[in-house]
Amino acid sequence: MSKLERPDQAQVFDRAQLRRQRRRAQADFGRHDFLFQELAERLLDRLSDVTRTFPLAVDLSPYPGRLRSIAGAALGGRIGTWLSAPSDPGFAVPSSPAGLICDEEALPFRPGSLDLVLSCLGLHWVNDLPGAMIQVRHALRPDGLFLGVMLGGETLAELRQCLMEAELAETGGASPRVSPMVGLRDAAGLLQRAGFALPVADCETITLTYRDPLALMRDLRGMGEGNALLGRHRGPTRRRVFARTAALYAERHAMGDGRITATIQAIFVTGWAPDASQQQPAARGSGTVSLLQAVGKPAGDQR
């Protein structure tokens, strides 16, 4: 039985469906890759602040090779060997060894073999995110770095609410349509749970604008970000649902020119594999200055 088939592991995402969606999106991804490009640049900007070299790096992003092409010469040759590790054989690229196909939920790397792991917009589709982060940490050498960006829980909040209300009104029930995503506090906790040293999680909000909600949903499909929930409704959605969704969306989230807004919450995670050379917090009780000395005596206290 494979890792993905364990009965004790909660399954939320249909990973086979996700691969089908990405294959369909691959040929025309260049027309819809603006969000990937934007977040990749922000991720690499964080990497540029780290003044060290990485002999061996692995890119766990869903569209292999793109992160490296965006980086270009910006990193000044500080990455020695850069491997792309696609989860689908159809995405294999020349920069990776033959046969290096990698599911984020079952990493094939030896413990302590990597210096850097990067992930741009792949982790929010992982069923066992805590397990995936633990595997990344184990694959890193001591003082190795993990940098990733995933979509956070506030992403597409407008679309989620309008779709749910429209479907409830038109059909009397609502099926899962937009995948659950982690919050900022959850991401920070996951890094600590995975055993990373110096963990940092921060978020940035991007506001997109579209002609209408249908244009937004077409873009999501073009990114390979369609509905891949296991509990999704498998039949066609009634047109009345989309019509009511568009009406609700325009009523609540339209700008002066009639275009609608869509919120993207990007959560960036940074963690280091523990190493003795890293800065360590002082042991409890090791302080040599009392709190009273630090803050001084209160005014009027002559004792």
C-alpha positions as CSV (number, residue, x, y, z in Angstrom):
1,M,0.0,0.0,0.0
2,S,1.5,3.4,-1.0
3,K,1.8,6.4,1.3
4,L,-1.1,8.0,-0.5
5,E,-3.4,5.1,0.2
6,R,-2.9,4.8,3.9
7,P,-6.3,4.5,5.5
8,D,-5.2,6.5,8.6
9,Q,-4.3,9.6,6.4
10,A,-7.1,12.1,5.7
11,Q,-7.5,12.6,2.0
12,V,-8.8,16.0,0.9
13,F,-7.3,16.3,-2.6
14,D,-7.6,14.1,-5.7
15,R,-4.0,14.1,-6.7
16,A,-4.7,12.2,-10.0
17,Q,-7.2,14.9,-10.9
18,L,-4.6,17.6,-10.0
19,R,-2.1,16.0,-12.4
20,R,-4.7,15.9,-15.2
21,Q,-5.5,19.6,-14.6
22,R,-1.8,20.6,-14.8
23,R,-1.3,18.6,-17.9
24,R,-4.1,20.4,-19.6
25,A,-2.8,23.8,-18.4
26,Q,0.8,23.1,-19.4
27,A,0.6,23.9,-23.1
28,D,-1.0,27.3,-22.6
29,F,0.4,28.1,-19.1
30,G,2.4,31.1,-20.4
31,R,-0.9,33.0,-20.9
32,H,-1.9,32.4,-17.3
33,D,1.4,32.3,-15.4
34,F,1.4,35.9,-14.1
35,L,0.7,34.8,-10.5
36,F,3.3,32.1,-10.5
37,Q,5.8,34.6,-12.0
38,E,5.0,37.2,-9.4
39,L,5.2,34.9,-6.4
40,A,8.4,33.2,-7.8
41,E,10.1,36.6,-8.0
42,R,9.1,37.4,-4.4
43,L,10.3,34.0,-3.3
44,L,13.6,34.4,-5.0
45,D,14.0,37.9,-3.6
46,R,14.0,36.3,-0.2
47,L,16.6,33.9,-1.3
48,S,18.8,36.7,-2.6
49,D,19.0,38.0,1.0
50,V,20.8,34.9,2.1
51,T,24.5,35.4,1.5
52,R,25.7,31.9,1.0
53,T,26.0,29.3,-1.7
54,F,24.0,26.1,-2.1
55,P,25.8,23.3,-3.9
56,L,22.6,21.2,-4.5
57,A,19.1,22.6,-4.7
58,V,15.8,21.0,-5.6
59,D,12.8,22.8,-7.0
60,L,9.5,21.2,-5.9
61,S,7.3,23.6,-7.9
62,P,4.5,22.2,-10.1
63,Y,5.9,23.5,-13.4
64,P,9.5,22.5,-13.4
65,G,12.2,24.7,-14.8
66,R,10.2,27.9,-14.5
67,L,11.6,29.0,-11.2
68,R,15.1,28.5,-12.4
69,S,14.4,30.5,-15.6
70,I,12.9,33.3,-13.5
71,A,16.0,33.3,-11.3
72,G,18.3,33.6,-14.3
73,A,21.6,35.2,-13.3
74,A,20.0,37.1,-10.4
75,L,21.4,34.6,-7.8
76,G,25.0,35.1,-9.1
77,G,25.7,31.5,-9.6
78,R,25.3,30.8,-5.9
79,I,23.4,27.6,-6.7
80,G,25.6,24.8,-7.9
81,T,23.4,22.1,-9.2
82,W,19.7,22.9,-9.6
83,L,17.3,19.9,-9.9
84,S,13.7,20.1,-10.9
85,A,11.6,17.3,-9.4
86,P,8.2,17.2,-11.2
87,S,5.4,15.0,-9.8
88,D,4.3,14.0,-13.3
89,P,6.6,12.2,-15.9
90,G,5.1,14.4,-18.6
91,F,6.8,17.4,-16.9
92,A,10.3,16.1,-16.9
93,V,13.0,18.6,-17.9
94,P,16.6,18.1,-19.2
95,S,18.1,19.7,-16.0
96,S,16.9,16.7,-13.9
97,P,18.3,13.2,-13.9
98,A,16.3,10.6,-15.8
99,G,13.6,9.2,-13.6
100,L,13.5,11.9,-10.9
101,I,9.8,12.1,-10.5
102,C,8.8,13.4,-7.1
103,D,5.5,13.6,-5.3
104,E,5.5,16.2,-2.5
105,E,3.9,13.6,-0.2
106,A,6.6,11.0,-0.8
107,L,10.0,12.6,-1.3
108,P,12.7,10.3,-2.7
109,F,15.8,12.1,-1.3
110,R,18.2,10.6,1.2
111,P,18.4,12.2,4.6
112,G,20.9,15.1,4.7
113,S,21.5,15.1,1.0
114,L,20.2,18.6,-0.1
115,D,21.4,22.2,0.6
116,L,18.3,24.0,-0.6
117,V,14.6,23.1,-1.2
118,L,12.3,25.6,-3.0
119,S,8.6,25.3,-3.6
120,C,6.4,27.8,-5.5
121,L,2.6,27.2,-5.5
122,G,2.8,23.4,-4.9
123,L,2.3,22.9,-1.2
124,H,-1.4,24.0,-0.9
125,W,-2.4,20.8,-2.8
126,V,-0.7,18.4,-0.4
127,N,-2.9,16.1,1.7
128,D,-0.3,15.6,4.4
129,L,1.4,19.0,4.7
130,P,2.9,18.3,8.1
131,G,4.4,15.1,6.7
132,A,5.7,16.8,3.6
133,M,7.5,19.5,5.6
134,I,9.0,16.9,7.9
135,Q,10.3,15.0,4.8
136,V,11.8,18.3,3.5
137,R,13.6,18.9,6.8
138,H,15.0,15.4,6.8
139,A,16.3,15.7,3.3
140,L,18.2,18.9,4.1
141,R,21.8,18.8,5.3
142,P,22.5,20.5,8.6
143,D,22.0,24.3,8.1
144,G,20.2,23.6,4.8
145,L,17.4,26.0,3.8
146,F,13.7,25.5,2.9
147,L,11.9,28.3,1.2
148,G,8.3,28.0,-0.1
149,V,5.2,30.0,-1.0
150,M,1.7,28.6,-0.9
151,L,-1.8,30.1,-1.2
152,G,-3.2,31.0,2.2
153,G,-6.7,30.7,3.7
154,E,-7.9,34.1,2.7
155,T,-7.3,33.4,-1.0
156,L,-10.4,33.8,-3.2
157,A,-12.6,34.5,-0.1
158,E,-14.9,36.5,-2.3
159,L,-15.4,33.7,-4.8
160,R,-15.9,31.1,-2.1
161,Q,-18.7,33.0,-0.4
162,C,-20.5,33.9,-3.5
163,L,-20.4,30.4,-5.0
164,M,-21.6,28.8,-1.8
165,E,-24.5,31.2,-1.4
166,A,-25.5,30.9,-5.1
167,E,-25.4,27.1,-5.0
168,L,-27.4,27.0,-1.7
169,A,-30.0,29.3,-3.2
170,E,-30.3,27.5,-6.5
171,T,-29.9,23.8,-5.5
172,G,-30.6,23.7,-1.8
173,G,-27.0,22.5,-1.1
174,A,-23.4,23.4,-1.6
175,S,-20.6,21.1,-2.7
176,P,-16.9,21.7,-2.1
177,R,-15.5,23.9,-4.8
178,V,-12.5,25.8,-3.5
179,S,-9.8,23.9,-1.6
180,P,-9.1,24.5,2.0
181,M,-5.8,26.3,2.7
182,V,-3.7,27.0,5.7
183,G,-3.6,30.2,7.7
184,L,-0.5,32.2,8.6
185,R,-0.5,30.9,12.2
186,D,-1.0,27.3,11.0
187,A,2.0,27.7,8.6
188,A,4.3,28.9,11.5
189,G,3.1,26.0,13.6
190,L,3.8,23.5,10.9
191,L,7.4,24.7,10.5
192,Q,8.0,24.3,14.2
193,R,6.3,20.9,14.3
194,A,8.5,19.7,11.4
195,G,11.6,20.6,13.5
196,F,12.9,23.5,11.5
197,A,15.2,25.9,13.2
198,L,14.7,29.7,12.9
199,P,11.2,29.2,11.4
200,V,9.5,32.2,9.8
201,A,6.1,32.5,8.2
202,D,4.8,35.7,6.7
203,C,2.1,36.7,4.2
204,E,1.5,39.2,1.4
205,T,-1.8,40.1,-0.1
206,I,-2.3,40.6,-3.8
207,T,-5.5,42.0,-5.3
208,L,-6.4,40.9,-8.8
209,T,-9.1,42.4,-11.0
210,Y,-11.3,40.7,-13.6
211,R,-14.1,41.6,-16.0
212,D,-16.4,39.1,-14.2
213,P,-16.2,36.0,-12.0
214,L,-16.3,33.7,-15.0
215,A,-13.1,35.3,-16.3
216,L,-11.5,34.6,-12.9
217,M,-12.5,31.0,-13.0
218,R,-11.2,30.6,-16.6
219,D,-7.8,31.9,-15.4
220,L,-7.8,29.5,-12.5
221,R,-8.3,26.6,-14.9
222,G,-5.5,28.0,-17.1
223,M,-3.2,28.0,-14.0
224,G,-4.1,24.3,-13.3
225,E,-5.8,25.5,-10.2
226,G,-9.3,24.1,-10.8
227,N,-11.3,22.0,-8.4
228,A,-9.4,18.9,-7.4
229,L,-11.2,18.1,-4.2
230,L,-12.1,14.5,-3.6
231,G,-15.6,15.6,-2.4
232,R,-16.3,17.8,-5.5
233,H,-19.5,17.5,-7.4
234,R,-18.7,15.5,-10.5
235,G,-21.6,16.6,-12.7
236,P,-22.0,19.9,-14.6
237,T,-22.9,23.0,-12.6
238,R,-26.2,24.6,-13.4
239,R,-26.0,27.8,-15.3
240,R,-28.2,29.5,-12.8
241,V,-25.6,28.9,-10.1
242,F,-23.0,30.8,-12.1
243,A,-25.4,33.6,-13.0
244,R,-26.3,34.1,-9.3
245,T,-22.6,34.0,-8.4
246,A,-21.8,36.7,-10.9
247,A,-24.7,38.9,-9.6
248,L,-23.6,38.5,-6.0
249,Y,-20.0,39.1,-6.8
250,A,-20.8,42.3,-8.8
251,E,-23.0,43.5,-6.0
252,R,-20.4,43.1,-3.3
253,H,-17.0,43.3,-4.9
254,A,-17.2,45.4,-8.0
255,M,-15.2,48.6,-8.5
256,G,-16.4,51.8,-10.1
257,D,-15.6,50.6,-13.6
258,G,-17.6,47.4,-13.0
259,R,-14.5,45.1,-12.7
260,I,-14.5,42.7,-9.7
261,T,-11.6,42.1,-7.3
262,A,-10.2,38.8,-6.1
263,T,-7.9,38.4,-3.1
264,I,-4.8,36.3,-3.2
265,Q,-3.1,35.6,0.1
266,A,0.5,34.3,-0.3
267,I,2.1,32.6,2.7
268,F,5.9,32.4,2.6
269,V,7.6,29.9,4.8
270,T,11.3,29.8,5.7
271,G,13.1,27.2,7.8
272,W,16.6,25.9,8.4
273,A,17.6,22.3,9.2
274,P,19.1,22.5,12.7
275,D,22.8,22.9,13.1
276,A,25.1,23.6,16.0
277,S,26.5,26.7,14.3
278,Q,23.1,28.4,14.3
279,Q,22.3,31.1,16.9
280,Q,20.6,29.5,19.9
281,P,18.2,31.0,22.4
282,A,19.7,31.5,25.9
283,A,18.7,28.9,28.5
284,R,15.9,29.9,30.8
285,G,17.2,31.3,34.1
286,S,20.6,32.2,32.6
287,G,20.0,36.0,32.7
288,T,22.4,38.1,34.8
289,V,20.3,41.3,35.0
290,S,17.1,41.5,37.0
291,L,13.9,43.0,35.5
292,L,14.0,45.7,38.1
293,Q,17.4,46.8,37.0
294,A,16.3,46.7,33.4
295,V,13.3,48.9,33.8
296,G,14.5,51.1,36.7
297,K,12.7,52.0,39.8
298,P,9.2,53.4,39.5
299,A,8.8,57.1,40.0
300,G,8.5,58.0,43.7
301,D,9.9,54.7,44.9
302,Q,12.6,55.5,47.4
303,R,13.2,52.0,48.7
